[in-house]
Amino acid sequence: MDRMTDDLLAALRCDPEIPAPDLVAVDAADRLLLDEAAPALADAGPGTVVVVGDRYGAVTLGAVHRFGLAGVRAHTDRLTGELALAENAERVGGAEAFRSLDALDPELVAGARVVLLLLPRSLDALDEVAGLVARHADPAVVVVASGREKHMSRAMNDVLARHLGEVRASRGRQKARVLHAAGPLPGDGAASPWPVTERHDDLGLTVRAHGAAFAGARVDIGTRFLVEHLADAAPDAAHAVDLGCGTGVLASALAAARPEIEVVATDESAAAVASARATVAANGLADRVRVQRARGTAGIADASADLVLLNPPFHVGAAVHDGVARELFAEAARVLRPGGELWCVWNSGLGYRPALQAAVGPTRQVARNPKFTITASRRV
């Protein structure tokens, strides 16, 4: 890697990410990806390069500056990553050379000759991306995909090989490795299977999910536990928020059970938002559930909700960290009107009750099973 690119990468930041141990804006997988993709990028024409999964902008901006690219299309599932890319571009330059696209859809990859991919941990997420590329990119497309070796598996090669006929692995470097893939398979001209659909008769819901959505079309056990107790959650509520909505199960269950309630469902994951919209539509609830991509409760007015539902994540990137949950508790407190309640389900070992009480208000235990606790925190 040349000195100019090294200096540029050193200037990148993770903002607005929540600080976490070992959090860095650039890692070995980013650097190796740029090096391994160099021959393809050197010959890439305007508008033919796509970057998927860039965490904070290292790959997009590194490629733009090192190879003088223009018309790059970028998609990052997490809104935090998309915002970090934009902020870093303002800091180091290059904002005019790329555009971020929210949706993982044909527009993202149409006509692409080079796709740079930061490998997702989920094989379903990789399958959706690889299938999209095979169906809609240029037939001569090459995919250069990188990851940390500890997060990679042979199954990733197999997933890529379902859609692209040539798959090979590079030599590792600094505990990172790259997979090269090319040759879209003819059979991939069929319609995309995503989002997948699963009917849950016990909940009276149909769930639809894209590859990167947490739990897929299943219903995770924490969410299911909270659904079982929704009948008691602020029974007079007229306005509710499903915070960190995932596939939209809580929002859909609440709206289906209470025809008088309006729900805003929000998540920073593009896959979650697309999944939640599909779930809401599948259950005939689009007139009363609005789904939006946002960090926390951005775009929701102060003191406007009677009820907030939350099954908080406990990771920042790959690190186990309670910073996300604590930030969401504060976000819930902001949008709750006095007397409104935050109903939260959490792994009992995390011991969130004091944090909930401090951020929102008096907190009581609603239910507990061997793994999870449900609490109701009243805004004062």
C-alpha positions in Angstrom: 0.0 0.0 0.0 1.4 3.4 -0.9 2.3 6.1 1.6 -0.6 8.4 0.5 -3.2 5.8 1.1 -1.6 4.9 4.5 -1.8 8.5 5.6 -5.4 8.8 4.4 -6.5 5.6 6.3 -4.7 6.9 9.4 -6.9 10.0 9.4 -10.2 8.1 9.4 -12.4 8.0 12.5 -15.3 5.8 13.8 -17.6 8.7 14.6 -20.5 8.7 15.3 -20.0 5.1 16.6 -20.4 4.5 20.3 -16.8 4.0 21.7 -16.0 0.4 22.5 -12.8 -1.6 23.4 -10.6 -2.3 20.4 -12.8 -0.2 18.0 -10.8 1.0 15.0 -11.7 2.7 11.8 -9.4 0.6 9.7 -8.3 -3.0 10.1 -6.2 -5.6 8.3 -9.2 -6.8 6.3 -9.7 -3.3 4.8 -6.0 -2.9 3.9 -5.8 -6.4 2.4 -8.9 -5.9 0.3 -7.6 -2.7 -1.2 -4.3 -4.5 -2.1 -5.9 -7.6 -3.5 -8.4 -5.6 -5.6 -5.7 -3.3 -7.0 -5.4 -5.0 -10.5 -9.2 -4.8 -11.0 -9.5 -1.3 -9.6 -6.7 0.1 -11.8 -8.7 -0.7 -14.9 -12.2 0.2 -13.5 -14.2 2.7 -15.4 -16.5 5.4 -13.9 -19.6 4.0 -12.3 -18.4 0.4 -12.4 -17.2 -0.1 -8.8 -19.5 -1.0 -5.9 -18.5 -1.3 -2.2 -20.7 -3.3 0.2 -20.3 -3.5 3.9 -17.7 -0.8 4.5 -17.6 -0.3 8.2 -16.4 3.3 8.5 -15.4 4.2 4.9 -11.8 2.8 4.7 -12.5 0.7 1.6 -14.6 3.3 -0.3 -12.3 6.2 0.4 -9.1 4.2 0.1 -10.2 3.0 -3.3 -11.4 6.5 -4.4 -8.1 8.1 -3.5 -5.7 5.4 -4.5 -7.2 4.7 -7.9 -8.9 8.0 -8.8 -12.3 6.4 -9.0 -15.6 8.2 -9.8 -19.2 7.1 -9.5 -18.6 4.5 -6.8 -21.8 3.1 -5.3 -21.7 2.2 -1.6 -24.1 0.3 0.6 -23.6 -0.2 4.4 -26.2 -2.0 6.4 -25.7 0.0 9.5 -26.6 3.7 9.3 -23.8 4.5 11.7 -21.3 3.2 9.1 -23.0 5.2 6.4 -22.7 8.3 8.5 -19.1 7.6 9.4 -18.3 7.2 5.7 -19.9 10.6 5.0 -18.1 12.3 7.9 -14.7 10.8 6.9 -15.2 11.9 3.3 -15.8 15.5 4.5 -12.6 15.2 6.6 -10.2 13.7 4.0 -12.0 14.5 0.7 -13.7 12.2 -1.9 -17.4 12.9 -1.1 -18.1 13.8 -4.7 -16.7 10.4 -5.9 -19.3 8.1 -4.4 -22.9 7.9 -3.4 -24.5 5.8 -0.6 -27.6 3.8 -1.4 -29.9 2.6 1.3 -31.3 -0.4 -0.4 -29.7 -3.7 -1.3 -31.4 -3.9 -4.6 -30.6 -4.1 -8.4 -29.8 -0.4 -8.7 -26.8 -0.9 -6.3 -25.0 -3.4 -8.5 -26.4 -2.8 -12.1 -23.6 -2.9 -14.6 -20.9 -3.3 -11.9 -17.5 -4.7 -13.0 -15.9 -4.7 -9.5 -17.6 -5.4 -6.2 -15.6 -4.9 -3.0 -17.3 -6.7 -0.2 -16.5 -6.8 3.5 -17.8 -10.2 4.4 -20.8 -10.3 6.7 -20.8 -12.9 9.5 -24.2 -14.1 8.4 -24.2 -16.7 5.6 -27.7 -15.6 4.7 -26.5 -12.0 4.3 -23.7 -13.2 2.0 -26.1 -15.3 0.0 -28.3 -12.3 -0.6 -25.4 -10.1 -1.7 -23.9 -12.8 -3.9 -27.2 -13.6 -5.6 -27.8 -9.9 -6.3 -24.4 -9.5 -7.9 -24.8 -12.6 -10.0 -28.3 -11.5 -11.3 -27.7 -7.8 -11.9 -23.9 -7.0 -12.2 -22.0 -7.0 -15.5 -21.3 -10.6 -16.6 -17.6 -9.9 -16.4 -17.9 -8.8 -12.7 -15.3 -9.7 -10.2 -16.0 -9.9 -6.5 -13.2 -9.3 -4.0 -14.4 -10.1 -0.5 -12.4 -9.7 2.7 -12.7 -10.6 6.4 -10.9 -11.4 9.6 -9.9 -15.1 9.6 -11.6 -15.7 13.0 -14.9 -14.7 11.5 -14.6 -16.6 8.2 -15.4 -20.2 7.4 -15.3 -22.6 4.4 -19.0 -22.2 4.2 -18.5 -18.7 2.8 -16.7 -20.1 -0.2 -19.6 -22.5 -0.7 -22.2 -19.7 -0.5 -20.3 -17.6 -3.1 -20.0 -20.7 -5.3 -23.8 -21.0 -5.5 -23.9 -17.9 -7.5 -20.4 -17.4 -9.0 -18.6 -20.2 -10.8 -15.0 -19.2 -9.9 -14.1 -18.9 -6.2 -10.6 -18.9 -4.8 -9.0 -17.7 -1.6 -5.9 -15.5 -1.2 -3.1 -16.0 1.2 -3.8 -14.6 4.6 -2.1 -11.5 6.0 -2.2 -10.2 9.5 -5.1 -12.6 10.3 -7.2 -11.4 7.4 -8.0 -13.2 4.1 -9.6 -12.4 0.8 -12.0 -14.5 -1.4 -12.0 -13.8 -5.1 -15.1 -14.7 -7.1 -16.2 -14.3 -10.7 -18.4 -15.9 -13.4 -22.1 -15.3 -12.6 -23.9 -18.6 -13.0 -26.6 -18.8 -15.7 -29.2 -20.2 -13.3 -29.1 -17.1 -11.2 -31.4 -15.2 -13.5 -34.4 -16.3 -11.5 -36.1 -13.9 -9.1 -34.5 -13.3 -5.7 -35.7 -15.5 -2.9 -35.3 -12.5 -0.5 -37.0 -11.6 1.7 -37.9 -15.1 3.0 -41.3 -15.7 4.6 -42.3 -17.7 7.7 -45.8 -18.0 9.2 -46.0 -18.2 13.0 -49.5 -19.4 13.7 -49.0 -19.3 17.5 -48.4 -15.5 17.2 -50.9 -14.9 14.3 -48.1 -13.3 12.4 -46.2 -13.7 9.1 -42.6 -12.6 9.3 -40.5 -11.6 6.3 -36.7 -11.2 6.5 -33.7 -10.2 4.4 -30.4 -12.0 4.8 -28.8 -9.6 7.2 -31.8 -9.3 9.6 -31.2 -10.6 13.1 -32.9 -14.0 13.6 -34.1 -14.1 10.0 -37.8 -14.9 9.6 -37.8 -16.7 13.0 -38.8 -15.0 16.2 -36.0 -14.8 18.7 -36.9 -16.1 22.2 -36.5 -12.7 23.9 -38.9 -11.0 21.4 -41.3 -13.9 21.7 -41.3 -13.6 25.5 -42.2 -9.9 25.3 -45.0 -10.6 22.7 -46.6 -12.9 25.3 -46.9 -10.0 27.7 -47.9 -7.1 25.3 -51.5 -7.2 26.4 -50.5 -5.6 29.7 -48.3 -2.9 28.2 -49.8 0.6 28.6 -53.3 -0.6 27.6 -54.5 2.9 26.9 -51.6 3.8 24.6 -52.4 5.5 21.4 -48.9 6.1 20.1 -46.1 3.6 20.4 -42.5 3.1 19.2 -40.8 -0.2 18.5 -37.2 0.9 19.1 -34.6 -1.3 17.3 -37.5 -3.0 15.5 -35.6 -5.8 13.7 -38.0 -7.6 11.4 -41.0 -5.7 12.9 -42.4 -8.5 15.1 -43.1 -6.4 18.1 -44.6 -3.5 16.1 -46.8 -5.9 14.1 -47.9 -7.9 17.1 -48.9 -4.7 19.0 -50.7 -3.1 16.0 -52.6 -6.4 15.2 -53.8 -6.7 18.8 -54.8 -3.1 19.2 -56.6 -1.5 16.2 -56.6 1.9 17.9 -52.8 2.2 18.2 -50.3 3.8 15.8 -46.7 2.6 15.8 -43.4 3.9 14.6 -40.8 1.2 14.1 -37.2 2.3 13.8 -33.9 0.6 13.2 -30.5 1.7 11.9 -30.1 -1.5 9.9 -31.2 -1.3 6.2 -31.9 -5.0 6.2 -34.0 -4.7 9.3 -36.0 -1.8 7.9 -36.7 -3.5 4.6 -37.7 -6.7 6.5 -40.0 -4.8 8.9 -41.7 -3.0 6.1 -42.3 -6.4 4.4 -43.5 -7.9 7.6 -45.9 -5.1 8.3 -47.3 -5.3 4.7 -47.6 -9.1 4.9 -49.8 -8.6 8.0 -52.0 -5.9 6.5 -50.8 -3.2 9.0 -49.1 -0.7 6.7 -51.8 1.9 7.5 -50.9 2.0 11.2 -47.2 1.0 11.4 -44.6 3.4 9.9 -41.1 2.0 9.6 -38.1 4.3 9.3 -34.3 3.9 9.2 -32.8 6.0 11.9 -30.3 5.9 14.8 -32.4 5.5 17.9 -35.4 7.7 17.9 -34.1 10.3 15.5 -37.1 12.0 13.8 -39.5 11.3 16.6 -40.7 14.2 18.6 -40.0 14.7 22.3 -42.7 13.4 24.7 -44.8 12.0 21.9 -45.1 8.3 22.8 -47.2 6.5 25.3 -45.3 3.3 25.0 -41.8 2.2 23.8 -41.0 -1.4 23.2 -37.3 -2.5 23.2 -35.3 -5.7 22.8 -31.9 -4.1 22.9 -28.8 -5.4 21.1 -25.7 -6.0 23.2 -23.0 -5.5 20.6 -21.0 -2.6 19.0 -19.8 -4.2 15.8 -18.1 -7.4 16.9 -17.6 -6.4 20.5 -20.0 -7.3 23.4 -20.8 -3.9 24.9 -23.8 -2.4 26.8 -23.3 1.1 25.3 -26.0 0.6 22.6 -28.6 -0.5 25.2 -27.8 2.4 27.5 -28.0 4.9 24.6 -31.4 3.4 23.6 -32.7 3.7 27.2 -32.0 7.5 27.0 -33.6 7.7 23.5 -36.7 6.0 24.9 -36.8 8.5 27.8 -36.7 11.4 25.4 -39.7 10.4 23.3 -41.9 9.1 26.2 -44.4 11.6 27.6 -44.8 11.8 31.4 -46.5 8.6 32.5 -45.5 6.7 29.4 -43.7 3.4 29.8 -40.7 1.7 28.3 -41.2 -2.1 28.1 -37.9 -3.8 27.7 -36.8 -7.5 27.5 -33.2 -8.3 28.3 -31.0 -11.2 29.2 -31.2 -11.4 33.0 -27.5 -11.6 33.4 -27.0 -8.1 32.1 -28.7 -6.5 35.1 -30.2 -3.5 33.3 -32.7 -2.5 35.9 -30.6 0.2 37.7 -29.7 1.7 34.3 -33.3 1.7 33.2 -34.4 3.4 36.5 -31.7 6.0 36.1 -32.4 6.8 32.4 -36.2 6.5 32.4 -37.8 6.3 35.8 -39.3 3.9 38.3 -38.8 0.4 37.0 -40.7 -2.8 37.9 -40.3 -6.4 36.9 -43.2 -7.6 34.7 -42.0 -11.2 34.1 -39.0 -13.4 34.3 -38.1 -16.8 32.9 -34.9 -18.8 33.1 -33.1 -16.5 30.6 -34.9 -13.2 30.2 -36.4 -10.4 32.3 -39.2 -8.0 31.1 -39.3 -4.6 32.9 -41.6 -1.7 32.6 -40.0 1.8 33.3 -42.4 4.7 33.9 -41.4 8.2 32.6 -41.7 10.8 35.4 
